[in-house]
């Protein structure tokens, strides 16, 4: 007996270090949680946990008893009818060694590190039943589920959805948001009573590209533009005259050089 207590204490210590809440369930017919006049067999798990925190369940098998159980993970329909319809059911635990201390641990995580393991999605309900009898361990209809109500329901909390709802409630109750939402309504603009037409212009968006550009100048700018053009024209005319003058000078000098060269050649031949 002392060894059993020591095992339970060590089990409690180890599981409490890795889980927020650890549920211990003695899976036998004498456990009062399976009574029909209460709902202790319905347990909420993962309530208020962080995304990486998961509750655990330790199923402790009967010891020194004639009871033996196969515990299945079933659907709600199978839970209500105490009937395992699946040809390949999910077996959670097999308590077939009453002479030894035996337990099975379930972690309510939304993913399984092992292929084919149990996964518990947030916001979903999961069901365990035992349809075994004292004579037939692998019976799948009735059994202890029908005679002793040996079945449990686990409601996995959806903490992410609850946190979103709490944030929405806080935002709706925020006085700052209420102050922003209370906007003063402007009085309607009276309709024009005169016969002067009202013109509406459609503004161009940046996506509308046009290759035609229209430039508008005031009269003063036009006068300045005209003066600038005339001054530039005068400058161009002066520049042209200078170029002609320089070109004529160059031509005259070149002609005089040729004449001097020809005269020098004539004198040398004489």
Residue pairs with C-beta under 8 A, 6 or more apart in sequence:
3 101
4 63
4 101
7 101
8 24
8 60
11 58
11 103
12 22
12 24
15 22
15 56
15 58
15 105
16 22
18 56
19 53
19 54
19 55
19 56
19 107
20 46
20 48
20 49
20 53
20 54
20 55
21 45
21 55
21 56
22 55
22 56
22 57
22 58
23 43
23 45
23 55
23 56
23 57
23 58
24 58
24 60
25 31
25 33
25 57
25 58
25 59
25 60
25 152
26 60
26 62
27 59
27 60
27 61
27 62
27 69
27 71
27 93
27 95
27 130
27 150
28 62
28 65
28 67
29 67
29 144
29 148
29 150
32 38
32 40
33 40
33 41
33 152
34 41
34 148
34 149
34 150
34 151
35 149
36 149
41 149
41 151
41 152
41 153
42 152
42 153
42 154
42 155
43 57
43 152
43 153
43 154
43 155
44 154
44 155
44 157
45 55
45 57
45 108
45 120
45 154
45 155
45 156
45 157
46 53
46 54
46 55
46 108
46 120
46 122
46 156
46 157
46 159
47 157
47 159
48 157
48 159
49 55
49 157
49 159
50 159
51 159
51 160
54 107
54 108
54 109
55 107
55 108
56 105
56 106
56 107
56 108
57 105
57 106
57 108
57 154
58 103
58 104
58 105
58 106
59 71
59 92
59 93
59 103
59 104
59 105
59 106
60 102
60 103
61 69
61 93
61 95
61 97
61 98
61 102
61 103
61 104
62 68
62 69
62 95
62 98
63 98
63 99
63 100
63 101
63 102
64 98
64 99
65 98
66 98
66 134
67 95
67 98
67 134
67 144
68 95
68 96
68 98
68 132
68 134
68 137
69 93
69 94
69 95
69 130
69 132
69 137
69 144
69 150
70 91
70 93
70 94
70 95
70 96
70 130
70 131
70 132
70 137
70 138
71 91
71 92
71 93
71 94
71 95
71 104
71 128
71 129
71 130
72 78
72 84
72 89
72 90
72 91
72 92
72 128
72 129
72 130
72 131
72 140
73 89
73 90
73 91
73 92
73 118
73 126
73 127
73 128
74 84
74 86
74 89
74 90
74 127
74 128
74 129
75 86
75 127
76 125
76 127
77 85
78 84
78 85
78 86
78 127
78 129
79 127
79 129
79 151
79 153
82 129
82 131
82 141
82 142
82 143
82 145
82 146
82 151
83 131
83 140
83 141
83 142
84 129
84 131
84 140
84 141
89 140
90 118
92 104
92 106
92 118
92 128
93 104
95 102
96 137
106 118
108 120
108 154
108 156
109 119
109 120
110 119
110 120
110 121
110 122
110 156
111 119
112 118
112 119
120 126
120 154
120 156
121 156
122 156
122 157
122 158
122 159
122 160
122 161
123 156
123 157
123 158
123 161
124 156
125 153
125 154
125 155
125 156
126 153
126 154
126 156
127 151
127 152
127 153
127 154
128 151
128 152
128 154
129 145
129 150
129 151
129 152
130 143
130 144
130 145
130 150
130 151
131 139
131 140
131 141
131 142
131 143
131 144
131 145
131 146
132 138
132 139
132 143
132 144
133 139
133 142
133 143
133 144
136 143
143 150
144 150
145 151
171 177
192 198
204 210
217 225
